[in-house]
Amino acid sequence: MAILILAEHDNVSLKLDTAKVVTCAQEIGDVYDVLVVGHQCHQVASEAQKLSNVRQVLYLDSVEYANHLAENMSLLITEMAKDYDVIIGAASSVGKDVLPRVAALLDVSQISEVVKVISADTFVRPIYAGNALATVQSLDSQKVITVRSSAFDAVDMNGSASLMTIDTLFAPQVSFVSQQLTGSERPELGGASVIISGGRGMGSGESFKILEALADKLGGAIGASRAAVDAGFVPNDLQVGQTGKIVAPDLYIAAGISGAIQHLAGMKDSKVIVAINKDPEAPIFQVADYGLVADLFEAVPEMTNAV
């Protein structure tokens, strides 16, 4: 079974999610190719060649694909799909934008946010905000799949895949105007090994500075609950949860977060969860490995000083 894996990247470096998607792909089929599409991204293609057990990297460099616009990329992927049984990518903002369009163009049903592979046509995915797991079987001849990368480990980077340059181009369907990015020296939220998140209990955006001090010492990223984002404490790109980013770091520290079901759906797969909340009945303590019933404005600075 031949599988085409959509590489996740920023034209500079390959995202860790791609290495995790390869792990999932290895449980489905036996031939794996990685598609790298972008502009001036040869370094990304070189990194993709190192993904373990990948047969070849298909590389397309064109200014038309510099911004990974779904309307343009979906036409390309659909054309390439005729040589593959499965099209697969991470359930990231890019994957969620591109692959549903591919599924529609191929007239197949997409299987979203796979967390476990049962067989080549049967998969497990979360439903009801992660409170239940559904086992689904696809009878489509071609399958389009997005993977919840937090559920899989990354493959080793010791491969030596061949590189094939392709030149398939389509007239652009949309054009890029502009984007605004939030700059940060901290790790990206989706790939961070340590995340410190704040919730409504932070009280204000100014209070997040005490979390930033701890994050800087631990080399971690800053996250937030939807309540904190809705209150305007932090921008929405920091939101962790069902409607935000799904994360699974080695260490997740939740400060002032009560533990709404939507938030738990985004972080409950973390390796170690530490909860700090002055309400001993807060639901977050039910999933925490370590719970501290305390005022976060006292506990977090003490943790920072102790590190």
C-alpha positions as CSV (number, residue, x, y, z in Angstrom):
1,M,0.0,0.0,0.0
2,A,1.6,3.3,-1.1
3,I,1.2,6.3,1.1
4,L,1.8,10.0,0.3
5,I,2.7,12.1,3.4
6,L,2.3,15.8,3.3
7,A,5.3,17.5,4.9
8,E,4.6,20.2,7.5
9,H,7.2,23.0,7.3
10,D,7.7,26.8,7.2
11,N,10.0,26.8,4.1
12,V,13.0,26.8,6.5
13,S,12.8,23.6,8.6
14,L,10.7,20.4,8.8
15,K,8.1,20.3,11.6
16,L,8.3,17.5,14.1
17,D,4.7,16.6,13.3
18,T,5.9,15.1,10.0
19,A,8.1,12.6,11.7
20,K,5.2,11.5,13.9
21,V,2.9,11.2,10.8
22,V,5.5,8.8,9.3
23,T,5.2,6.6,12.4
24,C,1.4,6.4,11.8
25,A,1.9,5.7,8.1
26,Q,4.2,2.8,8.9
27,E,1.3,1.1,10.7
28,I,-0.9,1.5,7.6
29,G,1.2,0.6,4.5
30,D,4.6,-0.4,3.3
31,V,5.7,2.3,0.9
32,Y,6.0,5.9,2.1
33,D,6.8,9.0,0.1
34,V,7.0,12.5,1.5
35,L,5.7,15.6,-0.4
36,V,7.6,18.8,0.2
37,V,5.9,21.8,-1.4
38,G,7.0,25.4,-0.9
39,H,9.4,28.0,-2.1
40,Q,13.2,28.0,-1.5
41,C,12.8,25.1,0.9
42,H,15.5,22.8,-0.3
43,Q,16.7,22.5,3.3
44,V,13.3,21.1,4.3
45,A,13.6,18.5,1.5
46,S,17.0,17.5,2.8
47,E,15.7,17.0,6.3
48,A,12.8,15.0,4.9
49,Q,15.2,12.6,3.2
50,K,16.5,11.7,6.7
51,L,13.1,10.4,7.9
52,S,13.5,6.7,8.6
53,N,12.1,4.2,6.1
54,V,10.8,6.9,3.7
55,R,11.3,5.7,0.0
56,Q,11.6,9.1,-1.6
57,V,10.9,12.8,-1.2
58,L,8.9,14.5,-3.8
59,Y,10.1,18.1,-4.0
60,L,8.3,21.0,-5.7
61,D,9.8,24.5,-5.3
62,S,7.6,27.3,-6.7
63,V,6.7,30.8,-5.6
64,E,3.1,29.8,-6.2
65,Y,3.2,27.5,-3.2
66,A,5.3,29.7,-0.9
67,N,2.4,30.3,1.5
68,H,0.9,26.8,1.4
69,L,-2.5,28.1,0.4
70,A,-5.0,25.2,0.6
71,E,-6.8,26.1,-2.6
72,N,-3.6,25.8,-4.6
73,M,-2.0,22.8,-2.8
74,S,-5.2,20.7,-2.9
75,L,-5.2,20.7,-6.7
76,L,-1.6,19.5,-6.8
77,I,-2.1,16.8,-4.2
78,T,-5.2,15.5,-5.9
79,E,-3.3,15.2,-9.1
80,M,-0.5,13.3,-7.4
81,A,-3.0,11.1,-5.4
82,K,-3.6,8.8,-8.4
83,D,-0.4,7.0,-7.6
84,Y,-1.2,6.4,-4.0
85,D,-3.7,4.5,-1.8
86,V,-3.5,6.9,1.2
87,I,-2.9,10.6,1.5
88,I,-2.0,11.5,5.1
89,G,-0.9,14.5,7.0
90,A,-0.9,16.1,10.5
91,A,-4.1,17.4,12.0
92,S,-2.6,20.8,12.2
93,S,-4.0,24.1,10.8
94,V,-2.4,23.3,7.5
95,G,-3.6,19.7,7.4
96,K,-7.1,20.6,8.5
97,D,-7.2,23.2,5.7
98,V,-5.7,21.2,2.8
99,L,-6.7,17.6,3.2
100,P,-10.5,18.1,3.5
101,R,-10.3,19.8,0.1
102,V,-8.3,16.9,-1.3
103,A,-10.9,14.4,0.1
104,A,-13.7,16.4,-1.5
105,L,-11.9,16.5,-4.9
106,L,-11.3,12.7,-4.7
107,D,-15.0,12.2,-3.6
108,V,-14.0,10.2,-0.5
109,S,-14.7,10.6,3.2
110,Q,-11.8,12.0,5.3
111,I,-10.8,10.2,8.5
112,S,-9.8,12.9,10.9
113,E,-7.5,13.0,13.9
114,V,-6.5,9.4,14.0
115,V,-4.9,8.4,17.3
116,K,-4.5,4.6,16.6
117,V,-4.3,2.3,13.6
118,I,-6.1,-1.0,13.9
119,S,-5.5,-2.1,10.3
120,A,-5.0,-0.6,6.9
121,D,-8.7,0.4,6.7
122,T,-9.7,0.7,10.4
123,F,-8.7,3.5,12.7
124,V,-9.5,5.0,16.2
125,R,-10.3,8.6,16.6
126,P,-11.6,10.7,19.5
127,I,-15.1,12.0,19.6
128,Y,-17.1,14.1,22.1
129,A,-14.1,16.2,23.1
130,G,-12.0,13.1,23.7
131,N,-14.4,11.5,26.2
132,A,-15.0,8.6,23.8
133,L,-13.0,6.8,21.1
134,A,-14.7,5.8,17.9
135,T,-13.4,2.9,15.8
136,V,-14.1,3.7,12.1
137,Q,-13.6,1.6,9.0
138,S,-13.1,3.2,5.6
139,L,-14.4,1.4,2.5
140,D,-13.1,4.0,0.1
141,S,-10.5,2.8,-2.4
142,Q,-8.4,5.8,-1.5
143,K,-8.1,7.2,2.0
144,V,-7.4,10.7,3.2
145,I,-6.3,10.9,6.8
146,T,-5.3,13.5,9.3
147,V,-3.3,12.3,12.3
148,R,-3.3,13.7,15.8
149,S,0.5,13.8,16.0
150,S,0.5,13.9,19.8
151,A,-0.6,10.2,19.8
152,F,2.5,9.0,18.0
153,D,6.3,9.1,18.6
154,A,8.6,10.6,15.9
155,V,10.6,8.3,13.7
156,D,14.4,8.4,13.8
157,M,16.2,10.8,11.4
158,N,18.6,8.2,10.1
159,G,17.1,7.5,6.7
160,S,18.4,8.2,3.2
161,A,15.4,8.6,0.9
162,S,16.0,9.6,-2.7
163,L,14.9,13.0,-3.9
164,M,12.7,13.6,-6.9
165,T,12.0,17.1,-8.2
166,I,8.6,17.6,-9.7
167,D,7.3,20.5,-11.7
168,T,3.5,20.0,-11.7
169,L,1.9,23.4,-11.5
170,F,-1.6,24.6,-11.5
171,A,-2.9,28.1,-12.1
172,P,-3.3,29.7,-8.6
173,Q,-6.9,29.7,-7.4
174,V,-6.2,32.4,-4.8
175,S,-3.4,34.8,-4.1
176,F,-1.6,35.6,-0.9
177,V,-2.1,39.1,0.5
178,S,-0.5,39.3,4.0
179,Q,-0.2,37.6,7.4
180,Q,0.6,38.7,10.9
181,L,2.8,36.3,12.9
182,T,3.4,36.4,16.7
183,G,7.1,36.3,17.2
184,S,8.6,34.5,20.2
185,E,12.0,33.1,21.2
186,R,10.2,30.3,23.1
187,P,9.5,26.9,21.5
188,E,6.5,26.5,19.3
189,L,3.5,25.3,21.3
190,G,2.8,22.2,19.3
191,G,6.4,20.9,19.5
192,A,7.4,22.0,23.0
193,S,8.5,19.4,25.5
194,V,7.5,21.7,28.4
195,I,4.4,23.9,28.4
196,I,3.2,26.2,31.2
197,S,-0.4,27.3,30.7
198,G,-2.6,29.9,32.5
199,G,-6.3,30.1,32.8
200,R,-9.0,32.5,34.0
201,G,-7.3,32.4,37.4
202,M,-4.5,34.5,36.1
203,G,-6.7,37.5,36.3
204,S,-5.0,39.5,33.6
205,G,-2.6,39.3,30.7
206,E,0.0,41.1,32.9
207,S,0.0,38.2,35.3
208,F,1.2,35.8,32.6
209,K,4.7,37.3,33.2
210,I,5.1,35.0,36.2
211,L,4.5,32.0,33.9
212,E,6.9,33.4,31.3
213,A,9.6,33.6,34.0
214,L,9.2,29.9,34.8
215,A,8.9,29.0,31.1
216,D,12.2,30.7,30.4
217,K,14.0,28.8,33.1
218,L,12.5,25.5,31.9
219,G,12.9,26.2,28.2
220,G,9.2,25.8,27.7
221,A,6.3,27.4,25.8
222,I,3.4,29.4,27.1
223,G,-0.2,28.1,26.7
224,A,-3.6,29.2,27.8
225,S,-7.1,28.0,28.3
226,R,-10.0,29.3,26.2
227,A,-11.3,31.3,29.1
228,A,-8.0,33.2,29.3
229,V,-8.0,33.8,25.5
230,D,-11.6,34.9,25.5
231,A,-10.9,37.3,28.3
232,G,-8.2,38.9,26.2
233,F,-5.3,37.9,28.5
234,V,-3.3,36.4,25.6
235,P,-3.6,35.9,21.8
236,N,-5.6,32.9,20.6
237,D,-2.6,31.2,19.0
238,L,-1.6,30.2,22.6
239,Q,-4.9,28.4,23.2
240,V,-4.7,24.7,24.2
241,G,-7.8,22.7,23.9
242,Q,-10.5,21.2,21.7
243,T,-10.8,24.4,19.7
244,G,-7.1,25.3,20.1
245,K,-3.9,23.3,19.8
246,I,-3.7,19.6,20.8
247,V,-0.4,19.1,22.8
248,A,1.3,16.2,24.5
249,P,4.5,17.6,26.1
250,D,6.7,15.8,28.6
251,L,5.6,18.3,31.2
252,Y,2.4,20.3,31.3
253,I,1.9,22.8,34.1
254,A,-1.6,24.2,34.4
255,A,-1.9,27.3,36.6
256,G,-5.3,28.8,37.4
257,I,-7.0,26.4,35.0
258,S,-10.2,24.7,36.4
259,G,-10.1,21.9,33.8
260,A,-13.1,22.3,31.5
261,I,-13.6,19.3,29.3
262,Q,-12.6,21.3,26.2
263,H,-9.3,22.1,27.7
264,L,-8.6,18.6,29.0
265,A,-9.2,17.3,25.4
266,G,-6.2,19.3,24.3
267,M,-3.6,18.3,26.9
268,K,-4.6,15.1,28.8
269,D,-2.1,13.0,26.8
270,S,0.8,15.0,28.3
271,K,3.4,12.7,29.9
272,V,3.3,14.5,33.3
273,I,0.6,17.0,34.3
274,V,1.1,19.4,37.2
275,A,-2.0,21.4,38.3
276,I,-1.9,24.5,40.5
277,N,-5.3,25.7,41.7
278,K,-6.6,27.0,45.0
279,D,-9.9,25.2,44.5
280,P,-9.4,21.6,45.7
281,E,-12.5,20.5,43.7
282,A,-11.2,21.8,40.3
283,P,-11.7,19.1,37.6
284,I,-8.0,19.5,36.5
285,F,-6.9,17.5,39.6
286,Q,-8.6,14.4,38.2
287,V,-6.2,14.2,35.3
288,A,-3.1,15.7,37.1
289,D,-0.2,13.5,38.1
290,Y,0.8,16.1,40.7
291,G,-1.7,18.6,42.2
292,L,-0.9,21.6,44.3
293,V,-3.8,23.3,46.1
294,A,-2.3,26.8,46.5
295,D,-2.4,30.4,45.3
296,L,-0.6,30.4,41.9
297,F,0.7,33.9,42.5
298,E,2.7,32.4,45.4
299,A,3.4,28.9,44.2
300,V,4.7,29.7,40.6
301,P,7.3,32.3,41.7
302,E,8.5,29.8,44.4
303,M,8.8,27.1,41.7
304,T,10.7,29.6,39.5
305,N,13.2,30.4,42.3
306,A,13.7,26.7,43.1
307,V,14.6,25.8,39.5
